[in-house]
Amino acid sequence: YSGKMPYIDSSHTELLRIGSMDPNRGGTTISQVYQAMSSISFSPFSIYPEYLKGGGGHHSQDNDDDETPSGDVTLIVSVVETYNDNDSYSDYDLFLDNLFQAMSDVGGGPCMDDHDTDPHVSMARGVKFKSSYHSQQYMYAANLEVAVWQAMYPNGVVIGSNRYASFPPGGKGTKTYIGYGNLYFFFDRANITKAFAPSRSLTSDESYYATLYSSGDVSSFYSSTTEINFNYGGSGGNQGNWEHNPYAWKATSAMHDMTNGWDLPPNCYQEGETFLGIPLSRKSDSKMQSSSTFQTQFDFENFIDRNYTYVKAFGTNHGWLIGEEIGNAVGSIVDKDTAHIPLFYTGTTNLNMGGISLSDLIKVVKNIKFGTLYIKPAFVFVDDNGHVKLQFEADSNSALGYLYDSLCKELGITWNYNSPKNNYGLYTNCAMHAAGDRASYGCGPDNAGTGGFCPQMTIAYSVKFQSDDYAAAYLSKCNTYVDYWRSLYPTGVAVGTQNFCPNGGCLGLYLNRYDLYSVFKPDLGGSWVEYNGASLAPTMSPAPTWPGGCNEPHNFHLDKCFQRRARPIRSSAVAWDSLGKVGQASVFLVTFMATTLAFSLFIARARKKRRRGESYLAFFLRDTFKLRKKKTRKGTSGRSSRKKKLYRKLKGLDKDLEKSMLDGRSRGSRSQSRGGSSRSKSSRSKSGSRLSNQTVTPSSSSRRSSKSRSKSRTSSRKELV
């Protein structure tokens, strides 16, 4: 319902950050990492859970009284130190020394950290709680679970699994046993490319704790752990008492930071990323994912700094949002091209949280009339959050402006005593747009600036440039291309392709930045479901899911389950559903009655004709093959038998005619001949002695034959015609 992008479970504890993978810029290649790891050995390391904390980091805004503070949720862990006899350094310290030496021996680059990372697991970033009370309750419940783990693993636990997997996950390689105590190389947080096994197997104690949760009964640990005996205070200091005030929501809140939690309007209780916008993505060069091509008018590849001449890093795990490539130097998640212009955020599709369902949203938008949407790029800039964006011209008198105005009036939130209104009475409390008066007007009449209409496309999040001079050079380079497009399309352009929105200017409904779900043509020209091939995480993972597969309602939102449920319905299924419960029951009843009747007839036939000691099955087979043989014989001999019967009839008729003609000549009486001819039909089947009493007049017989011939000719003519 929230529209969050469906990434796999990427939980991990980072031990050493390799950094850039470009050796020309101080990075270390994957082959160098593999070579270094193959030259060292290590024992299985046990991990001990310490506590879960919140606050600090990210765009916390803890000192801003106007907004709800946000922060990261992090699980702090530690590597258990073990010592061999007469060793002053632990096994983990020796491993780190050997690892740094091995990396140096293979020529590792200076971008790699020169110290190990404090072990932790990043759970979420930019989280905003409803209040300080809710934050405290969550932290208590989560750390009570950590306390159970501490009771369960008093000396730590070796992480692993008894399942099989191929690396990279989801690849076509042979699956190998995972085991316990492995170390993994992460190309990025979503992609494991190789596993390195420890030098020895687990001891009996290590094996017991490693499999305790999966194979044993741990209910006693949960029942006995009722309090937390460690300090889990956050790193952000004491934030005091605070509570989210939805009525302090203002227009600037809609221009939110996409890497941070959002402040929600009144009566909206869940964040959501569903929005209406203009698709601009093109087929990506990524080997992991590729999107469809939705426009051919703009090539945004010119905005991407593939060689990282101007850009040195990103503030998030995402790199270029307009198409990343595998093997990128900074190790960003390989996202497909997701270029788009968001126009109107409708928020969550959860009705229970104040949103609007997907079907209701489509119903309303289908009946909003708008003209062909023309867009014209204005300039590239860096916003207050450090995100690089492409600004498009905003004209309130354009079709785009009128569409935004209509969306505000029909789907906007109630504000300043004005309420949205549409023909279906379907609304949302979670619309996140920047109109000055959210239920009265959108971009404002005559460009008065009273609305918040601001069409922008995000190129990259939290970009960190090499220097201010490089940032200025990058923006100058991008705006040179923008100036070219402005000269090429002086009045704007309606984007599209021959296969997608061929006349241009369509509106798209996005489930999130990845997934274009539905497309609407201008001037009420119709709509269709696109779904962009469905979003797939860069690698495959069974987590996070619920048991039961796609039959479990909790899994309905997953892409695989959504596709399975949203496949086109067959015509037979539609016909079956159209019968209704009564019709379906009638079909079952008739089928049952026909089956029982056929079975009863078979039993009756079998009792009458089966041989002594013959089973019903044997009779069934014998009777079936016997009937088939009879049908075959009849088919081959049918024509000859019919010819023989016809010949016999004609031969008998000739004899009768001959005798009748002789008798007629001797008597010569027309009255007798009439009487005889009337009796001749019945006398043929009787004894031959009565044939002498029959007389046939040749003229009458000839007339009959001529009539019969004329009838046959007439009928034949009718058949030919």
N, C-alpha and C positions, 0 to 999 in steps of 0.2 A: 504493500500500500504506500510506502514512503517513496518508492521510486528510486531507491538507492541502487547503484550499479552492482551487479551480482558477482563480486569477486570471490575467489575461493578463500578458504581458511589459510591464512599465510602466517600463522603464529610461529615464532621462532625466537631463539636467544642468540643475539649476535655476539661473536667472540672477537672477530677481527674484521675491520672494514678495509676491503681491498681498494675501493674507490674507482677511479676511472679505468676503463679497459682499453684506452687508446695509448699505445706506447709512445707515439709521437708527441703526446702532451703529458708525459710523466706517468702514464698509466701502466697497468700490468695486464698482459693478455691471459686468456683462459688457459691456453696451453702452458704458460709459465706457472700458473696456479696448480694445475694438475701435476706438473713435473715436480714442483716443490712438495706437494702433499704425498706423492708416491715415494719420496726419499726419507720420510720420517715415519715413526710408529708412535702409537699412543694407546693407553689403556682406556676402558670405558669410564667416562666421567659421570658422576652422580650430581643431580641438580636438586637444590633445596629451595622450596618456595618461602620467601620472606614475608611480603605483605603487598597489598594492592593500594595504590595511591592515586590521587587525582590532583587537578590544578597544575599551574605552571606550564611553561612552554606554549607554543602555538600563538594564536592571536587571543590571548586570554582576556584582555581588556578588564582586568580585575580592578583597575583604578578608575574605570569609567562608571559613574553613578547612573548614567542613563540607560545602560544596556546590561543584560544578564551576563555575568562572568562565564567564561568558557575555559576549557582546559583539556588536557589529555588524561586518559585512564591507562595506567601502566602497572603491570605486575612485576615487582622486583624479585629476582631470584639470585642465587649464588652457586658457584661451582664448589662442591665439597672437596676440601684439601685432604689428600691421602699421601702418606709418606712410606717409603721403603726403608728397610733397615739401614741405619747409619747415614741416611740422607738428610741434609739440612734444607733442601728444597723439595717442595711438593711435586707430585707427578704433573700437576697442571702448570706449575711454573717452569718445569723442565720442558714440557711440550711447547710452551710459548717461546722459550729461548730457541728451541730447535726449529720452530716454525719461522721465526724472524730470520734465522740464519739461512734456512732453506730458501726463503723468498729472496734473500740477498744473493745467494749463489746462482739463482736462475735469472738474475737481473731485474728483479721487481722494481717498479717505478716509485718515485717519491710521493705520489698521490696516496699511497697506502699509509694507514696510521702507523705510528711508531710505538703504539702501546695498545694493549687489549681494551676492549669496550666493557664498560660496566654491564654485566648481564641483566637483561630485562626483556619483557615481552610487551610490545605496544598493543594495547587492546582497542583503543579508539582515540581519535583526535578531534579537537574542536567541539567537545561535548558541552551542551548546555542543559542543566537540570532545571526543574520547575521552581525550585527554591532551595535554600540552604538546608532545610529540613529533609527534603527529598534526597539531596546529595549525601547527607549524613546517613540516612537509612540505607541507601544503596551501598555506601562504603562499608557499613556494618555487616550487611548481608553477604557481600562479596568476601570480606576478610574473615567472616565466620567459616566460609567454605575453605579459605586458605588455612585456617586453624585446623580443620579436619584433615587437610593434606599433611600438615606438619605432624599430626598425631599418627597418620597412616604411614608416613615416611620419616621417622625420627632422624635417620642418617642420610636423607636424600634418596633419590631414585634414579636409576639409569633409564633414560628416555628411549623408547623404541616401539616396535610393533612386530607381531608374528605374521604379518601379511606380506603380500608380494606387490611389487610396483616396478614400473619402468621409468628411467630417467632420460630426458625430461618427462615429468608426469604427463600422461595423455599421449605420449609418443608411441610410435609403432615398434619400438624395440622390444626385445625379450624381457619379460618380467623376471625380476630376481627377488630373492628373499630379503626383506628389509632388515630384520634382526634388531638388536639393541646396542646402544652406545655409538651409533654412527655419527660422523660429522658430515655436513652437507655444504656444497658450494651453491650459493644463491646468486644467480645472474641478476635478479632483482627480487623484491620481496614476494613476488608471485611465481617465480620460476626457479626450481631446483634442477640443476643440470647434471650433477654427479654426486654420488655417495661414497664416502671413504670409511671402510670398516675398521674397527679397533684391532689391536694386535693379539688379543686374547678373548676367550669366551667369558661369560659371566660366572661368578662364583655362585654357590648355592644361595647365599643370603641375597646377593644382587638379583638373582633370578626370581626369588620369592617376592621381593618388593616390586620388581619390574612387571610382574604379572598379577599382582594382588588385586588391582582394581578391575581388571578384565576377566579374571577367572575366579575370584573369591567373593565372599559375602562381606561387604564393608559397612553394612547397616549399623554394626555395633560402634564404629567410629563416629558415625553421625549422631547416634543417640547419646553417646558419652561426652561429645564435645558441645558444650553449651555456652562457653564464654571465650573471649579473645584475650590472650595473655601477652600480646605484643603491641607495640605502638605503631599505628598506621597513619600518622598525620601526613598530610600532603606537603608538597614542596612549595606551594604557592603562598604559604603563610596563612594566617587567620583571616578569612574573607568576611567574617562577621555574619550577621543575619540579613538575608535578602530574599526577595521573591519576585518572580517575573510578573510584571504588570502589563497585561495585554492592551490596556486602554492608553498606555503611553506610546503605543505603536504609531509611527508616523510614516510619511511617504518615503523618506530616505531609508527606512528599514527594508523596503522592498529591493533596493539596490544592494543586495547582500553580498557578502564574501562567500563564494562557492566552496571555499576550503574551511569554512567555519560554521558553527551552528547558527540557525536563524532565530530571530525574534518573531514570535507568532502573533497574529492579530487576535481579537476577542473571539471566544467560542471555537477556536482551533487548537487542537491538543496534540497534533502530530505533524512533524515536518514532512514535506513532500516535494518531489522534484518534477512532477508531471507539468508539462507546459505546452503551449501552442507556439509554433515558430516556423521559420522558413528553412528547409533543408539545403545545405550548401556543400555537403561532403562529396568526395569522389573516391573511386576505387583505390584502396591503399596499396602501397608496395610491401606492406608487412606480410611476412610469411606465416605469421601466427593468426592474423585476422585480416579480413578485408571487408569493407563496406561497399554498398552499391554506389553507383555514380548518379547523383541527383541533379547535377548541373555541369555545363561545359563552358560557361561564360567566364569563370574566374579560376585561375590556377594558383592556389595558395602555397604551392611548393616554394615559391620565390620568397616567402616570409620565413622559411625554416633555415636556421643556421646549422646545417648538418656538420660542418667542420668545427663548430664551436669557436669561431673567430671572435664573436662578440659576446656570447653567453658562456658562462663557466659552470652554472649549476641552476637547479630549480629548487624551490622551497618545499615541493611535495614529491611523491614518487612518480608523478605524471610529468612527462616531458611535453613535447609538442602535441597539442590536442587536435591539430589538423593533420595528423598522420605521423606516428613514430615508426622507427625501423629497428629490426633486430640487430644487435651488435652496436647500439648507440653508445657513445663513449661514456656518458654519465650514468649509464645503468638504469634509465627510466623504464617504467612498465611499458611494454610494447602495446600501446593503444592504437586502435584503428582511427581513421579519419572521422572525426565527429563534428565537423564544421557546421554551424547553424546560427541563425539569428533568433534568440528567444524573444517573443513578443509579449506573452501573457502567461504567468505562472498560475496554474489552477491548484497546485498543492496536492495534498494527499487524496487518494481515492477511497479512503476508509470513511464510510458514512458514520460510524460510531465515534469518530474523532473529529467530526465537523466538516468532512470533505464531501466530495461528490463522486459517485461511482463512475467507472469508465464508460459504461453503456449510457448512463444519463448524460454524461459530458458530450459524447458523440451525438446523442439525440438533439441536444441544444445547438451544437456547432453546425450540424448538418443544415439547419434552417436559418443560419445567419448569412444574409446575402452580402457579398463583398466583390469588388471588382478585381481585375488582374493586378497582382501585387508586383509593383516595380520597385527595385532597390538601386541605390547609387552610393558607392563607397565615398567616404569623406576624408578620413585620415586614420593613421595608426598612432596609438598613444599608450602610455603606462598609467593605470589608475592609482588611486590612493592605497590599494592593497598590494601593489607591485605586479598586478596582472597585465599582460600585454593584450590589447584589444584593438579591433578594427571598428571604428565608428561609421555608421551609415547616416545619410541625411534623413532628418525627421520633418516631414511636411504634414501638418494637420489636415490639409485639404486633399491629400493623396488618398488612394484606395487603402494604403497601409494605415494611414491615420484614421480613416473612417472605420476600418476594421477594429483597430484598437479601441476606438470610442464605443463601438457596439459591444465588444467584449466586456468593457467596464460596466456598461449599463445592464447587460444581461447576466453576467457572471461575477461581477465585482462584489466586494464586501459592503455591508451596511455601514454608512459613515455620514456624519453630519445630518442625521435625520432623513437621509435618502437611502432607499433600498433598491437592489437590482430587481429587474422584472423581465420575465420571458414567458412564452406561451405555455410552457410545461410546468412552471412552478418548481423548477429544479435549480438549486443554488448550492454554493459552497461558502463556508466561513474561512477558508484557508487560501483564498486567492492572494497572490503575492505580486503586486504590480505597483507601479510608481505614479499612478494618477493622483492629481491633487485632491479631487473629490471622487472617491472610488465608486460611487453609484450614480453619478450625475454626468460627468464628462471625462474623457480620457486625455488626449493630447491638447485639448483646449482649442477654442475657436480662433481662427485666423492667426495661428502661431503665437498666441498671446503668452505662451509659456506657463500657463496656469496648470497644465497637466505634466505628467512625468513620462511622456512617450520618448523612449531612448533606445532605438535598435542598435545593438552592438553584438559583435562576434568575438568570443574569447579565443586568443591564439595560444596562450600558455599561462599557467598559474605561477605566481611568485618567482619571476625570472630574476636571476642574479647575474648581472653583466660583469665583464672583466674590469670595467671602470666606467666613469661617467662619460668619458669621451667615446668609448665603444658603444655605450647605450645610445648616444646621440647619433653616431654613425649608423647604427642598426635602424633606428627610426627614420633617418633620412633615406636609407636604402629602400625601406618598405614604402614610404610615402612617394617615392619615385614611381613605383608600380601603381600606386593608387592614382596618381596624376594621369598615368597612361590610361587606366580604366575609365577615369572621368572624361577624358577626351574621346575614348572609344564609345562610351554610352553617355552622351551629354544629358539626356532626359531620363536616364535610368534604364534598367533592363529587367525583363521578367524571366527568371532563371528556369531551366528545365533541360530535358534531353529528348531524343526521339522516342525513347521507351518510357520515360518518367515525366509526366506532366508535359506533353509535347507542345502545348500552346503556352506554357510558362505561367508563372504567377500563382502557384498553388500554396496552400497552407497545410502544415503538418502538425500532428498531435504526437508528442514525444512522451514516452513513459519515463525516460531519463535522458541524459546526454547521449547515451549509446543507442537507444532503441526508438526509431521512428515507427509508430504503431499504425496510424491512420492518416490518410491524405484527403484533402477536400479541394475540389476544383472551384474556380471563381464563378460567380453568377449562378450559384446553385446548380452547377454542372454535374454534380454527383460526387461520390467519394469511394474509396477502396481501402482495404487493409494491406499495408505494406509490410510492417514489422521488421523490415531490414534484415531478414534472415535470422533474427533473434540474436540477442547478445550472448556471447560465450566468454567466460573468463579466459585469459591467455593460456592457462593450462587447466586440465580437468582435475576435479577433486570431489570426493563424496560429501565433503563438509561445506557449509553446515546444512544438514538435512535431518529429517525425522524418520524413524523407522516406518516402513510401510510403503515406500516408494511414492509413485504419483497418485496412489489411492488415498494417501494421507492428506487431509485438507491443509495441514501446515506446509506442505510442499507444493501447493498449487501455484505459488508465485514463481517457482523455479522455471528457468527457460525451457528445459526439456519437458516438464509437465505441462507448461502453458502451451507449447507447440502441440503436444499430444491431445490436449483438450480442445484446441482451436483449429484442428485440421478440418478441411471441408467435409461436410456431412454428405454421405452417399444418398442417391435418390431413393434407394430401397429403405434406408433408415428413415428418411423423411416420410415415405409412404406408410411405414410401420407406425411411426409416431402419430400420423394423421388419423389412424383408426381409433385412437383413444383406448382407454381401459376396457370399455365394453366390447369394442370391435376386436381388440386383441384376445380377450377372453373367448369371444365367439369363434375366432379362428382356431384357438387351442381346442375348444370343445368339438368343433366339426372334425378337426384332424384326429382327435381321440376317438370319436365315434366311427370314423371311416377305418381307422386302424383296427379297432375291436371287431367291426363287421367283417373285414377281410380275414382276420384271424379266426373268427367263428366259422366262416365258410370253408376255410382250409381244414379246420378240425372236423367238420361234418363230412367233407369229401374224403379225408384221410380215414375216418372210421368206416366208411362204406367200401373203399377200394384198396386199402393197404393190405398187404399179405400177412399171413400169420407170422408173428414174431418180428415183423418189420417195424423199426422205429419211425417216429414222425419225421425225423430229419432225413432218413433214408428214403421214405416215401416222397418227401418234398423234392429231393434231388431227382429221383426216378421219374416222378410225374412231370417235373419241369423239362427234363431232357426229352421225355416222350412227346410232350406237346410241341417242342421245337422240331422234332423229327417229322411229326405229322404235318406241321405247317410247311416244312421244306418239301415233303412229298407232294402235297397239294399244290404247291407253287409250280413244281416242274411238270406235273402230269395234268394240271388243270386244263390246258389248252387242248390236248389230245382227247381227253374224255369228253369235252364239250363238242368237239368235231364228230366223234363217234355217235353220240346221242342224236345230233342233228342229221347225220347220215341215215340212221335207222328211221327217224321220223319221215324224212323225205322218201325213202324207199317204200315204206308202208303206204304213203300217200299216193305214189304212182300206181301201185297195185289196185288200190281202191278206186282210183279214177278210171283205170282200164276196165274193170268189171262193171262199174256203174255206167260207162258209156255203152258197153255191149248190151246191158239190160235195157237201157233207154231206147236203143234202136229197135229192139224186139217189141217193146210195148208202145212207143211213140205217143204217149199221153203226157201233155204238159202239166195236167193236174197231178198225175201220179209222180211225175218227176219232181214237182214242187214238194209233194209230201215226202218223197224219198230223200230229197236233199235235206229236208229239215230233220230227218232221223239219222242221217249219215254221221253227224258229229258224235252222237251218243253211242252208235253201234260199233264204233271202231274198237272200243275197249271191251266189247262183249265177244261172244263166240263167233266164229267165222261163218256159221250157217246163216246168220242174219244179213250178211252182206248182199245176198241175192235180192232182198227186198228193197235195197237202196237204189235210187236213180238220181243222176246228176246231169243237169242241162249244161251242155258245153258253153252256150252263150252266157248263161248266168255266171258260170265259173270264170269265164274269161273276163266278164265285166268286173268281178270281184278282184281278180288279179291285176287288172288294169288300174282299178281304184287304189289298190294297195300300193302299186308301183308309183302312181301319181302322188300318193301321200308321202311315200318314202322320199321321192324326189323333192317334194316341197319342203319336207323337214330338213333334208340335206342342204337345200338352198338356204334355208333359214340359218342353219348352223354355219355355213360358209360366210354368209353375210355378217 
